[in-house]
Amino acid sequence: MRLRKAMIVAPVALALVAFVWITCAMPLRADVYIRSATEQETTPDERIVFARQAVQFWTVEPAYRMTLASLEGRAGNFAQAEAQFAAADQLCRNDARIWAAEGLLRRLGQI
């Protein structure tokens, strides 16, 4: 009887843990990475790595992609910058902030 109960409870408990991880821990970890990407003490290459990790952990946040696009553009990685701006635009259609950031990099001749 206890084994049967455990076999029912265990998958539910695992599903609950997975749900909590996806909805809470992953965005928090992404926030830590994006904060590290914007700190002045880090090198430009480290900033790009941190921003990429933030995007990897929380792919649905357009602000992370915009940050990564700006960092990639400043580093001369224009194709990656374009791809991140396009991904941010797909996530949040008609967001003027995305257009403005992309336009600024274009105006500065960085993409």
Long-range contacts (C-beta under 8 A, 24 or more apart in sequence): 26-57, 26-58, 27-57, 27-58, 27-61, 29-57, 29-58, 30-54, 30-55, 30-57, 30-58, 30-61, 30-64, 33-57, 34-63, 34-64, 34-67, 37-67, 37-68, 37-71, 38-67, 44-71, 44-74, 44-75, 45-75, 47-71, 48-72, 48-75, 48-77, 55-84, 60-91, 61-91, 62-87, 62-88, 62-89, 62-91, 62-92, 62-95, 62-98, 63-88, 65-91, 66-97, 66-98, 66-101, 69-101, 69-102, 69-105, 70-101, 70-105, 73-105, 73-110, 73-111, 74-110, 76-110, 78-110, 78-111, 81-105, 81-110, 81-111, 82-111
